[in-house]
């Protein structure tokens, strides 16, 4: 049973556009929400992460929005570039427990020039 | 950021043989390491969690006798796939966390295993 539900499965965006990926969770014990970027044949790389005491976090063109009451969080990629074409995974963890990550199913983003 | 390496990056083996994959944290001490497998176009599936000097904790459905994990030091964990079968062909990825010194998991580049 997937503890983190991610949508959409894939999306296509024009260069300069905004990519939005959504995730939802049920376990209120989760207290760490990272996003990973993965290119084909490579391991995932941490993009940005948020804790539940913050509603938004921005790093460069990447922004996480977090809604604790709705148990949802999303990744916004602003000014999308062809180099952003990758698969993005949201995840959730209980840091005071065992650091294990529960991953979403992934979203394949294609940025067209 | 912290660097995690894996060796080999790809391996091809015959059915029935064993394959060892190494995972190293290069610039930090990893109190905990994780092993995942990933099938094409799918998410990462956690196989096991290993802590230095203790037995690995396997996820439900993962055969501990088939996937042997050894976390011999704070910078090295190994995964041995024993008596490999074609269905074991997959992308194996490790990650490491410094634990109390930091919360992030840093992932290795992955190992592509093909069993003929």
Interface residues (C-beta under 8 A of the other chain):
Chain A: X32 X34 X36 X41 X42 X43 X44 X45 X46 X49 X89 X93 X95 X98 X99 X100 X101 X103 X104 X105 X106 X108
Chain B: X1 X4 X6 X32 X34 X41 X42 X43 X44 X46 X49 X91 X93 X95 X97 X99 X103 X104 X105 X106 X107 X108 X109 X110 X112
